[in-house]
Amino acid sequence: MKLTVIGCGYLGATHAACMAELGHEVLGMDCDMDKVAVLNSGKAPIHEQGLDDLIAQHTASGRLRFTASYAEAAAFGDLHFIGVGTPQQPGVNAYDLSHLFTAVRQLASRLKRPAVVAVKSTVPVGTAPRVRDLLHELAPAGERVEVAWNPEFLRESFALEDTLRPDRLVLGFENGHSRAEAVLRQCFEKIIESGTPTIITDWATAELAKASANAFLATKISFINAIAEVCEASGADVTTLAEILGHDVRIGPHGMRPGLGFGGGCLPKDIRGFTSRAGELGADQAASILREVDAINSRRRERMVDLAREQCDGNLAGKRITVWGAAFKPDTDDIRDSPALAVAHKLHELGAIVTVTDPRALDNARKVHPELNYIDDPIAAVQDADLLLHLTEWPQYSHLDPHRLATSSATPRVIDGRSTLNADHWREAGWTFRALGRP
């Protein structure tokens, strides 16, 4: 098939490359000329495992290319995926749909023949009819343009796997079986034939799928972190307790790692967008649990700052604090709503001299938090530090020798905010070791 992907950020660039991998001819479209140039050179605009190689492979083969022209995109294919960002609105919890409706307007005015517009962006439920009405109003093809909803469930650092071999495929349509369904089934034929569970549903259910999945995951993470608060108060060990709970097949171990909590561009935005839309629909009480989930997550960051203050004898002014981690999770350079950077910034505000290190995210971190110090080498970053904070669980940090680090630290004190360091090894090496939810 010949298809387009409108919006070539994290979601769009990944989807475009994967659609080319499935054998389609793909034209990615983005208004950012610099981004288009980078993509056409065979590189990804963000760090995602394997994405550079996949883009390079298919731009070289001619199966994948990128443009900044809506007219070229409209003329290229009759299936158009929209994957633009829908960030949280400044000052409120609702989604910002301005990028989505700008893309729909720009594309619609150039659709002169029957087409299917499949939206992948995460939105509040009830958005699909607005997209349909706008397309039918502005497109020369009118009602011959059909709308489908195809939510994404990507995990950063596993995005290619989640696109090419997803654990489920959700396709939402307006009136049951339609031409749009046939087009989407053809597009995802290889994925469907591989045995991927494929759920055909209505627009509203498909719209709710992504935010609901993220809200549930955020609830699971915040639940174990709420239990960590009880463990700290009682002297219990939350990591062992999480293991006990994880063996229950009704619960499972995934998402049960206690620590600093979640961040990134999806979970925080989606639980807030979900609660905002629930309130607009008159179901505000039903979503009240998610407000507490958000509050628990925020408390983890505050507790880390408090614990750092305790380890520095109650006074952070002038203390040299090293932070391992800037990205919101390992294997990405994404710093959106990063718990690590939120803690680092707060420590700086309280007078500490904060040095941050990260394998991938330092360039992005510098742009947002120029007030912090940055060092590439995690070992050099510990030199003369009064306190070390482990805030992003990059696997290489767990492999560093605490004996070697103890000799360069001014005061060997460490707080493990991700529950992945070996407490016994660090204590044997002479470190004062603390962790959220552990004795």
VENUR-V254643 format. One record per residue. N is the residue number from 0. RES is the residue in three letters. OMEGA is omega in radians with two decimals (* if undefined). NEAR is the number of other ideal C-beta (glycine too) atoms within 10 Angstrom. Layout:
N|RES|OMEGA|NEAR / N|RES|OMEGA|NEAR
//
This chain:
0|MET|2.99|15 / 1|LYS|-3.07|11 / 2|LEU|3.13|23 / 3|THR|3.03|28 / 4|VAL|-3.11|31 / 5|ILE|-3.06|29 / 6|GLY|-3.02|25 / 7|CYS|2.96|28 / 8|GLY|-3.10|17 / 9|TYR|-3.12|25 / 10|LEU|-3.02|24 / 11|GLY|3.14|28 / 12|ALA|3.11|29 / 13|THR|-3.12|28 / 14|HIS|-3.14|24 / 15|ALA|-3.13|31 / 16|ALA|-3.12|32 / 17|CYS|3.08|24 / 18|MET|3.04|26 / 19|ALA|3.10|24 / 20|GLU|3.10|18 / 21|LEU|3.05|16 / 22|GLY|-3.12|11 / 23|HIS|2.96|20 / 24|GLU|-2.94|17 / 25|VAL|3.00|26 / 26|LEU|3.06|21 / 27|GLY|-3.11|29 / 28|MET|3.08|27 / 29|ASP|-3.11|25 / 30|CYS|-3.12|17 / 31|ASP|-3.08|14 / 32|MET|3.13|10 / 33|ASP|3.11|10 / 34|LYS|3.11|20 / 35|VAL|-3.14|20 / 36|ALA|3.11|12 / 37|VAL|-3.12|17 / 38|LEU|3.13|25 / 39|ASN|3.06|15 / 40|SER|3.10|11 / 41|GLY|-3.12|16 / 42|LYS|3.10|14 / 43|ALA|3.11|21 / 44|PRO|3.14|19 / 45|ILE|3.06|18 / 46|HIS|3.05|20 / 47|GLU|-3.03|24 / 48|GLN|3.06|14 / 49|GLY|-3.04|15 / 50|LEU|3.09|20 / 51|ASP|-3.10|15 / 52|ASP|-3.11|13 / 53|LEU|3.10|22 / 54|ILE|3.13|27 / 55|ALA|-3.12|16 / 56|GLN|-3.01|15 / 57|HIS|2.95|22 / 58|THR|3.11|20 / 59|ALA|-3.13|10 / 60|SER|-3.10|9 / 61|GLY|-3.13|9 / 62|ARG|-3.07|17 / 63|LEU|3.01|28 / 64|ARG|-3.00|18 / 65|PHE|-3.11|23 / 66|THR|3.02|19 / 67|ALA|-3.03|16 / 68|SER|3.02|14 / 69|TYR|3.14|20 / 70|ALA|3.12|13 / 71|GLU|3.13|14 / 72|ALA|-3.12|24 / 73|ALA|-3.13|25 / 74|ALA|-2.99|14 / 75|PHE|-3.02|19 / 76|GLY|3.14|19 / 77|ASP|2.98|18 / 78|LEU|-3.07|22 / 79|HIS|3.03|25 / 80|PHE|3.05|28 / 81|ILE|-3.11|24 / 82|GLY|-3.14|28 / 83|VAL|-3.13|23 / 84|GLY|3.03|18 / 85|THR|-3.05|23 / 86|PRO|3.06|15 / 87|GLN|3.10|18 / 88|GLN|3.11|16 / 89|PRO|3.05|6 / 90|GLY|3.11|6 / 91|VAL|-3.08|11 / 92|ASN|-3.02|18 / 93|ALA|3.04|18 / 94|TYR|3.01|25 / 95|ASP|-3.08|15 / 96|LEU|-3.05|19 / 97|SER|3.14|13 / 98|HIS|-3.14|18 / 99|LEU|-3.07|24 / 100|PHE|3.01|14 / 101|THR|3.13|12 / 102|ALA|-3.14|25 / 103|VAL|-3.14|25 / 104|ARG|-3.11|14 / 105|GLN|3.14|17 / 106|LEU|-3.04|24 / 107|ALA|-3.06|24 / 108|SER|-3.09|15 / 109|ARG|-3.13|18 / 110|LEU|-3.04|23 / 111|LYS|3.14|12 / 112|ARG|-3.12|12 / 113|PRO|-3.10|15 / 114|ALA|3.02|23 / 115|VAL|3.07|23 / 116|VAL|-3.10|26 / 117|ALA|-3.09|23 / 118|VAL|3.08|28 / 119|LYS|-3.11|22 / 120|SER|3.11|26 / 121|THR|-3.00|26 / 122|VAL|2.98|23 / 123|PRO|3.14|19 / 124|VAL|-3.09|20 / 125|GLY|-3.12|14 / 126|THR|-3.03|22 / 127|ALA|3.12|21 / 128|PRO|3.11|12 / 129|ARG|3.09|15 / 130|VAL|3.11|23 / 131|ARG|-3.09|18 / 132|ASP|-3.14|11 / 133|LEU|3.11|15 / 134|LEU|-3.12|24 / 135|HIS|3.13|16 / 136|GLU|-2.97|10 / 137|LEU|-3.05|17 / 138|ALA|3.02|23 / 139|PRO|3.12|13 / 140|ALA|3.05|18 / 141|GLY|-3.06|13 / 142|GLU|3.04|10 / 143|ARG|3.01|15 / 144|VAL|-3.11|23 / 145|GLU|-3.11|23 / 146|VAL|3.03|25 / 147|ALA|3.09|25 / 148|TRP|-3.07|30 / 149|ASN|-3.08|21 / 150|PRO|3.09|23 / 151|GLU|3.13|22 / 152|PHE|-3.02|16 / 153|LEU|2.95|20 / 154|ARG|3.12|14 / 155|GLU|-3.04|24 / 156|SER|3.03|18 / 157|PHE|-2.95|14 / 158|ALA|-3.13|24 / 159|LEU|3.10|19 / 160|GLU|-3.09|15 / 161|ASP|3.09|17 / 162|THR|-3.07|20 / 163|LEU|-3.14|18 / 164|ARG|-3.05|12 / 165|PRO|3.09|18 / 166|ASP|2.98|9 / 167|ARG|3.10|12 / 168|LEU|-3.10|18 / 169|VAL|3.13|21 / 170|LEU|-3.11|21 / 171|GLY|-3.11|26 / 172|PHE|-3.04|23 / 173|GLU|-3.00|15 / 174|ASN|3.09|10 / 175|GLY|-3.09|8 / 176|HIS|-3.08|9 / 177|SER|3.07|15 / 178|ARG|3.13|13 / 179|ALA|3.12|23 / 180|GLU|3.13|18 / 181|ALA|3.14|11 / 182|VAL|-3.14|20 / 183|LEU|3.09|26 / 184|ARG|3.09|15 / 185|GLN|-3.13|12 / 186|CYS|-3.07|22 / 187|PHE|-3.04|19 / 188|GLU|-3.11|13 / 189|LYS|3.13|13 / 190|ILE|-3.14|18 / 191|ILE|-3.12|16 / 192|GLU|3.10|8 / 193|SER|3.11|11 / 194|GLY|3.12|8 / 195|THR|3.05|16 / 196|PRO|-3.08|10 / 197|THR|-3.05|15 / 198|ILE|3.09|13 / 199|ILE|-3.03|16 / 200|THR|3.12|15 / 201|ASP|-3.12|14 / 202|TRP|-3.01|22 / 203|ALA|3.14|15 / 204|THR|3.11|16 / 205|ALA|3.12|22 / 206|GLU|-3.10|24 / 207|LEU|-2.96|21 / 208|ALA|-3.05|22 / 209|LYS|-3.10|22 / 210|ALA|3.12|26 / 211|SER|3.12|15 / 212|ALA|3.13|17 / 213|ASN|3.11|22 / 214|ALA|3.11|24 / 215|PHE|3.12|14 / 216|LEU|3.11|18 / 217|ALA|3.10|24 / 218|THR|3.14|17 / 219|LYS|3.12|17 / 220|ILE|-3.11|22 / 221|SER|3.08|26 / 222|PHE|-3.10|17 / 223|ILE|3.09|25 / 224|ASN|3.00|24 / 225|ALA|3.07|19 / 226|ILE|3.11|18 / 227|ALA|3.09|27 / 228|GLU|3.11|17 / 229|VAL|3.13|12 / 230|CYS|3.11|22 / 231|GLU|-3.11|18 / 232|ALA|-3.03|9 / 233|SER|-3.11|8 / 234|GLY|3.10|8 / 235|ALA|-3.11|15 / 236|ASP|-3.05|17 / 237|VAL|3.13|26 / 238|THR|3.08|21 / 239|THR|3.11|11 / 240|LEU|3.10|19 / 241|ALA|3.09|21 / 242|GLU|3.12|12 / 243|ILE|-3.13|10 / 244|LEU|-3.07|17 / 245|GLY|3.12|16 / 246|HIS|3.04|9 / 247|ASP|-3.04|9 / 248|VAL|3.11|6 / 249|ARG|-3.08|5 / 250|ILE|3.12|16 / 251|GLY|-3.06|12 / 252|PRO|-3.03|12 / 253|HIS|-3.14|9 / 254|GLY|-3.09|18 / 255|MET|3.10|20 / 256|ARG|-3.13|17 / 257|PRO|3.10|27 / 258|GLY|-2.99|25 / 259|LEU|3.10|29 / 260|GLY|-3.03|28 / 261|PHE|3.06|25 / 262|GLY|3.11|23 / 263|GLY|-3.05|21 / 264|GLY|-3.04|21 / 265|CYS|-3.00|27 / 266|LEU|3.14|25 / 267|PRO|-3.12|23 / 268|LYS|-3.03|24 / 269|ASP|3.10|24 / 270|ILE|3.12|27 / 271|ARG|3.09|21 / 272|GLY|3.11|26 / 273|PHE|-3.12|24 / 274|THR|3.13|24 / 275|SER|-3.13|19 / 276|ARG|3.10|22 / 277|ALA|3.10|19 / 278|GLY|3.12|16 / 279|GLU|-3.13|13 / 280|LEU|-3.13|13 / 281|GLY|-3.14|8 / 282|ALA|-3.03|12 / 283|ASP|-3.12|13 / 284|GLN|-3.13|9 / 285|ALA|-3.12|12 / 286|ALA|-3.09|18 / 287|SER|3.12|13 / 288|ILE|-3.10|13 / 289|LEU|3.05|21 / 290|ARG|3.09|14 / 291|GLU|3.05|12 / 292|VAL|3.13|26 / 293|ASP|-3.12|20 / 294|ALA|3.09|11 / 295|ILE|-3.13|20 / 296|ASN|3.12|23 / 297|SER|-3.13|15 / 298|ARG|3.12|16 / 299|ARG|3.13|24 / 300|ARG|3.12|19 / 301|GLU|3.14|12 / 302|ARG|3.11|20 / 303|MET|3.10|24 / 304|VAL|3.13|19 / 305|ASP|-3.14|11 / 306|LEU|3.07|18 / 307|ALA|3.11|25 / 308|ARG|3.11|17 / 309|GLU|-3.12|11 / 310|GLN|3.10|21 / 311|CYS|3.05|21 / 312|ASP|3.03|10 / 313|GLY|-3.09|7 / 314|ASN|-3.11|11 / 315|LEU|-3.06|23 / 316|ALA|3.09|9 / 317|GLY|-3.13|10 / 318|LYS|3.13|22 / 319|ARG|-3.06|19 / 320|ILE|3.10|25 / 321|THR|3.13|27 / 322|VAL|3.02|30 / 323|TRP|3.08|26 / 324|GLY|3.03|30 / 325|ALA|3.11|30 / 326|ALA|-3.11|29 / 327|PHE|3.07|28 / 328|LYS|-3.13|20 / 329|PRO|3.08|20 / 330|ASP|3.04|19 / 331|THR|3.02|24 / 332|ASP|-3.08|18 / 333|ASP|-3.14|24 / 334|ILE|-3.13|27 / 335|ARG|-3.14|19 / 336|ASP|-3.12|18 / 337|SER|3.06|27 / 338|PRO|-3.12|26 / 339|ALA|-3.12|30 / 340|LEU|3.08|28 / 341|ALA|3.11|22 / 342|VAL|-3.13|26 / 343|ALA|-3.14|28 / 344|HIS|-3.13|17 / 345|LYS|3.10|17 / 346|LEU|3.08|24 / 347|HIS|3.13|18 / 348|GLU|-3.12|12 / 349|LEU|3.00|17 / 350|GLY|3.13|12 / 351|ALA|3.02|24 / 352|ILE|-2.93|18 / 353|VAL|3.07|27 / 354|THR|-3.07|20 / 355|VAL|3.03|28 / 356|THR|3.13|25 / 357|ASP|-3.12|29 / 358|PRO|-3.00|19 / 359|ARG|-2.86|19 / 360|ALA|-3.04|26 / 361|LEU|-3.13|19 / 362|ASP|3.11|13 / 363|ASN|-3.13|21 / 364|ALA|-3.14|25 / 365|ARG|-3.10|14 / 366|LYS|-3.06|9 / 367|VAL|-3.09|14 / 368|HIS|-3.13|19 / 369|PRO|-3.12|8 / 370|GLU|-3.12|10 / 371|LEU|3.04|20 / 372|ASN|-3.08|15 / 373|TYR|3.08|19 / 374|ILE|-3.14|16 / 375|ASP|-3.01|10 / 376|ASP|-3.12|9 / 377|PRO|3.11|20 / 378|ILE|3.11|13 / 379|ALA|-3.12|12 / 380|ALA|-3.10|21 / 381|VAL|-3.10|26 / 382|GLN|3.08|15 / 383|ASP|-3.12|12 / 384|ALA|3.04|23 / 385|ASP|-3.10|21 / 386|LEU|3.08|28 / 387|LEU|3.08|27 / 388|LEU|3.10|30 / 389|HIS|-2.93|26 / 390|LEU|3.00|29 / 391|THR|-2.92|32 / 392|GLU|3.00|22 / 393|TRP|-3.05|23 / 394|PRO|-3.11|10 / 395|GLN|3.12|10 / 396|TYR|-3.13|22 / 397|SER|-3.08|14 / 398|HIS|3.13|7 / 399|LEU|-3.05|14 / 400|ASP|-3.13|11 / 401|PRO|3.08|20 / 402|HIS|3.13|14 / 403|ARG|-3.11|11 / 404|LEU|-3.10|23 / 405|ALA|-3.09|16 / 406|THR|-3.11|11 / 407|SER|3.14|14 / 408|SER|3.09|21 / 409|ALA|3.09|13 / 410|THR|-3.05|17 / 411|PRO|3.08|23 / 412|ARG|-3.10|19 / 413|VAL|3.00|28 / 414|ILE|3.14|23 / 415|ASP|-3.13|26 / 416|GLY|-3.08|31 / 417|ARG|3.05|25 / 418|SER|3.11|22 / 419|THR|3.07|18 / 420|LEU|3.12|23 / 421|ASN|-3.04|13 / 422|ALA|-3.11|18 / 423|ASP|-3.13|9 / 424|HIS|-3.10|14 / 425|TRP|3.13|22 / 426|ARG|3.09|14 / 427|GLU|-3.14|12 / 428|ALA|3.06|18 / 429|GLY|-3.12|14 / 430|TRP|2.86|21 / 431|THR|-2.98|13 / 432|PHE|3.04|21 / 433|ARG|3.08|20 / 434|ALA|3.13|25 / 435|LEU|3.08|24 / 436|GLY|-3.13|25 / 437|ARG|-3.14|20 / 438|PRO|*|12
//
